[in-house]
Amino acid sequence: MTIAWKEEVAKRKQDLLADLFDLLKIESVREDNKATADAPVGPGPKEALEFFLKLAERDGFETKMVDNMAGHVAYGEGDQTLGILGHVDVVPVDNFWKTNPFKPEIIDGKLYARGASDDKGPTMAAYYALKIIKELDLPVEKAVRFIVGTDEESNWECMTRYFASEPKPDFGFSPDADFPIINGEKGMYSTKLVFDETTDQLVSFQAGQRENMVPGEATAVIRYEGDQLKELADSFNAQENIELSVRQQGENSYVLTLIGKASHAMDPAKGYNAATYLAKFLMLLDDAFNNDSFIRLLGGVLHEDFYGQALNIAYTDDVMGVLTVNPGVVATENREMSIALNLRIPKGKPYSELDVAFKELSETYGFRIEAAQKGNKVPHYVSGDDPLVKVLLDVYSRQTGEEAHEKSIGGGTYGRLLDRGVAYGALFPHSEDTMHQANEFIDVDDLMAATAIYCEAIYELIKPGSEV
């Protein structure tokens, strides 16, 4: 049976975009301060989940909500179950958007909105692929569970709740990364370094919104005597090609604001970490700042230590690549300064070695270590010889005419929740990755191409005679 998948997608392009626009308008950022028993991670993520499930009910699917945190769309029957796992929550936004992040716009063929590429756009593409298979009434012999979460960008509590009562699919994919496939995902290790003593000249230091984002802005309030602060800032800007501003707010009191570039923590070298740059500048001011352990660690050791050499934890795996380090959130609370680190760990690096390394570092820099965050995850890898991987790569090659190969990343997707789970699209090798950044977008033509790939891939995995 030959099906013109691209033509089927083209027939539904406007409907897909209309549904996606409505989903993108929902501000589904986790808000713990607004969380309730009815909306465990805040009202926005719950609203987005409800919208998605109602969309599926409109189209004749059976749906189920679990604890207002996750849900699924059910289709087909069989001895095996294909899982498709997406999410409708998004990371916070900053002030550097050129458009309204929750008012989607198509400009020069690109759809701009928070969640356009991570992960509302790809999730909608995969949903429409399943919808097309249903509308064509194609024969299938496996069940499908399209599982949607609301807390992927934080601690994955949604999936913990979901799988506490629902069975795991036998195999599947998450449309939340890159083509041709992601069959290896680094582990995640987070830790928080807390300093209870810092120089009196540092009043506060704030940077970052989430550990899994490179901070795009940092602000420090300092006490400083002298008339060279503005001159030093100008020199620093010229030397580092960065944007640091100085504002006096009282006698010998100044607010320093540094603008960097936010990016995804899985590849921190793509961003400009505003926190570490600002700490580096403070080290230039005088001995009080330069000798402060918090500032020296942040601005000296952690600045551009993307791969952990300065921390003595550098490691590389032949398949998964290098360990990465991101100082994601820096905060001041009750005169204590803290640095939350997010590390992406290739297979083969014991987490116990990281525990020891940070314990030794604490003895030098005088911080205490808060327990590793519950979001820690071990590396995940599905062999390139697995039939699931082979089918998905074959489909990608047929539709694009490009060579398909296995790949590992530092990001984490719901694919790792399944023993035989991978990530599959929706970004192409030629796509610009704007996940977790200001002005996030997805190319509309790429979105339609991804939908066609998902159509064929899903059907190849659940059609009669398919052996996966």
N, C-alpha and C positions, 0 to 999 in steps of 0.2 A: 504494500500500500504506500503510495507516494502522496504526501500532503504538502501543499505549498504554504509552509508555516509563515513565511514572511508576508505573503498576501493576506493570510488570515489575521495577522497582527495589524497590518495596514488598515483593514476594514474597521478595526476597533480602536484606532489610534486616538481619535478625539474623545471617545468614552474613557479610555484609560487615563488620558491627561486630565479630564474633568474630575474623575474620582481621585486621582493623585493630588490635584490642586486642593480639593477639599480636605484631604488628609494632612497636607503640608501646612494648612492654615491653623491647625491645632497646635498650640504651644505646649508640646509634650515633654518638657524638661522636668526631671525629678525635682520635687520641692518637699523636702522633709518637714519644713515648717508649716506646710499645709496638709501633711499626711493625716489620714483618719483611718479608722477601721474599714470604712467603705472604699477609701482610696489610699492604699498602703504606701504608695510612692508619690502621692499628690494627685490633684484633679486632672492635670493635663494628660499624663500617660494613660489614665483610666479612660478619659474621653476618646483618645485616639484608638484604644483597643475596642471600645464599644462601637466606634464608627466602623472599624474594619470588619467586625463580626456582623454588624447589621448589613454591610455591603454584601457579604457572602450570603446572608439569609435572603436578601433581595434577589440574588442570582440563583436561588434554589438549593444552596448547600446546607447541610446540617452543621451547626456550630455548638461550641461549648465554652463557657467562661469558667475559669478556675480562680477563686478568691480575688476577683477583680484585678489580678496581676498578669494573667496569661490566659490564653484561650486557643482553640483550634478550629479549623475548618476540616470537615471530614468528607472523603470521597472514595468510592469504590470499596471492594471487598477482596479478601484473599488471605493466604496463609502468612504472607509477609507484608510489612508496612513500610512504605517510603515516607520519611520525614522531611519536610521543608520547613526550615526554621528562620524566621525573620523577626525584626523588632520595630516598634513604632515610637519608642522614646528617642530623644535626641540630646546632644550635649548643649550646654548653655551657649549663649551668643555674647559677643562683645560689642564695642562701639565702632568697629572698623568696617561694618557692612556698608556697601554703597546702595543697597536696596533694603526694603523691610524684610528681615529673614523669615517672617511668617505671613508674608504676602507674596506668594510665588509669582515670578515673572519669567517669561521667555524672552531673552535678548540675544540676538545673533545666533539663534539655534540652541542656546543653552538655557536650561531651566534652573533659575537661582532660587534657593530657599534652604533653610536649615532642615536637613534630612533628605534633601534631593538625592544625594548619593549614599548617605549613611543614616538610615537604611530604608526610608519610606519609599524612595523611587524603586530600588531593586526589589523590595518586598512586593510592591504593587505589580511590578513586571512579572514576577514569578506567580503571583495570584492570577493575573490575567492569562498566563500560560495554562494554568489548571482550568480556568474558566473556559478557555477555547477548547480544550480536550473534552470537557463536559458538554459544551454546546454542539460539538461535532459528533457526540454520542459514539466515541470510539470504544472498541472492546478493551477491557482491562482485566487483569487477574491478580492485582495487588491492591491493597488499601493505601490511601494517602492521608496523612495527617499534616496539614499546614498549620504549624504551631507559631504563635505570635506572642512575643514578650514585651514587657514595659520597663525593664530595668537592666538592659544589656550594657548601657553606658556606665553603670555603677557596679553593683555587687551580684547581679544575676539572681537576686532573690526571687524574681518571677519564675525562673526555671526550677529553682529549688522547690517552690510551692507546687508548680505544675507536676513535676515528676514524683512528688510525694504521693500523688493519687492516680496519675496516668502512666500507662506503660510506655517505655521508650521504643521508638521505631527501630526496625532492624538495620536500617541504613538510611543515608540521606545527605542533604547538603543545605548550606546556608547561603543565600544570595547577599553576601555582606562583605565582599572583598574583591578579588581580581579574577579575570580569565587569564589563561585557559583553565587553571584550577589552583586551589591551595589545599594540598594534602598534608602539609606540616605546619603546625603553629607552635611558636615558642611558648614556654611557660611564663607565668607572671609572678613576680615577687614584689611585694610592697612592704615598706617599713617607714616608720616615722621617728625622726631624730629630734629630741626635745632638749633645748638649752635653757636652764633656769638662771644662768648668769650671762649677761651681756653688758657691754660698755654703756654707761649712763648717757652717752651722747646719742645712742640709738634709741629713739622713743618707740618706734613701731616699724614693721616691715610686712608688706602684704603683696602676694603675687599668686596667680593661678586660681582656677575654678575647679579643676578635676585633676587627679593624678595622671590620667591617661591623655592629658593635653600638655604641650609645651606652653608655659605661660607667655601670653602676648603682651602683658603689661605688668609693671611692678611699681609700687609706691613705698617710699620710706620717709618718715618724719625724723629729722635729726636736729641735734643742737650743735652749732658750729660757730666758733669765733674766728673772724677774719673776713677779708673782703675779696678773696680769690675764688670763691665757690663758683660763680658764674663763669669766670675765665677757665677754671679747671673743667667745668662741664662742656664748654665749647671745644676745648682741646680734645676731650674724650670723645665727643661726637665726631670730630674730624678724623680722629685716629681709628675709631671702631666702626665708623659709618653707621651710627646708631642715633636714636632720637631721645635725648635726655633733657628734661626741662627742670628749672629751679624756680621755686616760688617762696618768697619770704612771708611768714605768717605771724611774726612777732620778733622781739629782740633775740637774736641768735637762734631763731627757730626757722627751719626751712622744710618745705615739702619737695621731695625729689620724685619725679615721675619719668619712668623709662618705658618707651614703646619698643617692643621686639616684634616677633612674628610667631603666632600660634601655629601649631601643627600637631599631628598625631604622635603620641608617645612611642609608638612602635619604631619610628625613625626620627629620633630627636635632632639629628644633624640637619634635617630639612627646615627646622625652625630657628628662631633667635630667642634664646631663653632670657626673657626680660629680668628674671630674678637674679640669675648668675651675673649678667652684665652689670646690674645695679650694684651688687655686692663687690664686683671687681672695681667699680668706680669708687666706692666707699674706702676701699683699701688704699687709694691714692691720697686720701685727705690728710691723715696724720697717724701717729703711732697708736692712739687709742682705738681707732678703727682697724688699722692694719694688724694689731695684735689680738683683736677680739676673735675668739675661736669660731663663733657662729659665722662671722663675716669671712674669715679666712677659709673655712671649709666651703662655704657657698661660692665665694668669688675666686678662690684660689684652686681648691681641689676639684670641685664639681663643675666649674666653668669649662664647657666644651669637652668634658670627660665623657663623651658619648658612649664609649665602649669599655669603660671601667678600668683603664690602665692606671690612673692615679689612685684609684681605690684598691688596686691590687686584686681585682676580681675578673680581669679580662679573660675571655674564653671564646673559642670558635669551634663549631661543629661542622664537618664537611657537608652535611645535608642542610642543616638549618641556619648556618651562618653564625654571626657574632652576637654576643651578649650586648644589650644596650641599657643605658641608664638615663632616666629623666627625673630631675627635680621638679615635680609637678605642682606642688602647692607649698607656699611659704606663708606662715601666719604668725601673728602676735596675739597672745591671750594671757591676760594677767601678768604681763611683763615677761612671759616665757616665749621664746622664739622656737618655731618648729619648721622642719623641712620634711615633707612627705616625698619619698622616692618611689618611682615605679620602674622596675627592671623587667626586661624581656629576656628569658633564659632558654638557650638551646638545650636539646636533650644531651645528657651526659654530664651536666654540671650539678652536683648535689647542692640542695638548698642549705644543708648544714654547713657547707663551706662559706656560704654568704653570711650565715648567722655569726660564724667565728670572725669573719673579716670585719663586720660592723661592730662586733664586741671589742675587737682590738682597736678599731678607729675611735670608739667612744672613750677609751682610756687616754688617747692622745688629745682629743678635742673636747672632752668633758661634757658630752651629752648623754642622756639616757635614751634607751630604745623602747618605744612602745611596741607591743606585740605585733607581729606580722599581721597584716590585714586579712580578713576572712576571704577576700577575693583572690588569694593566691591560687594559682593553677599550675599543674604539671604540664610539661610539653606533650603535644599530641601529634601522632604521625600515622597515616594510613599508607600502606605500601603502594608503590606505583603499579604493582602487579595485581592489585585488587580489581575485580571486575567492575566495581563501581567507578573507580578512577578511569579505567580503560574506556567505559561507555561514555563518560562525560568528556574525555579528551577527544574521542572519535567524533562526537557530535560537534564540538567546537571546530575541529579541523574541517569537517564537511561544510559547515555554514560559512566559515570565514576564508577557507583556503589557506590558512596559516598553519605552521607547525605548532603542535601542542605538546607541552612537557609539564612535568610535575614541578611544584614550587613550594617553598616554605616562607612564612612571614613572621614578623614580630607581633602582629595584631592578634587578637583573640576573637573568635566568632563562635556562635552557637554550634557550629559543626563539630567542635571538640566534645560536645555533650554525648555524642553517639560514638560507640566503639568504631563503627565504620561510617564516620561522618567527615565531610570535607566542606570547604567553602568554594563557591562557584560563581564568579562574576560579582557585580555587574560591570566593573571597570575593565576596559580593554587595555592591552599593552600600550596603545597610543593615547589613552585617556590621561587627562591631568587630574591628579588626586588632590581634591580639596576637602577631604573629610576632616572634621574637627577644626576647620579654618573659617575665617570670615569669608563671605562671598562664596560659600559652598554652591556647587552646581553639578548638574549632570547634562551631558550632551543629549538632546532629544533623539537624534538619529541613533546614537549608541544605546539609548534606553529601548528603542524599538527593536534594534538588532539583538539585544540581550533577551527581550521577551520571546523572540522567535527561537533563540537557542534554548531557552527554558522550555518552550513548548515541545521541541523535539526530544530534549533530554529527559523530561518527565515521562513522556510517552514511551521512549525506549526502555525506561526502567520499570514500567508497569504493564506493558503490553503483553498479550499472551505469548508464551514461549521465552520471555526474557529471563535469563539466568544471571542474577546479580548476587 
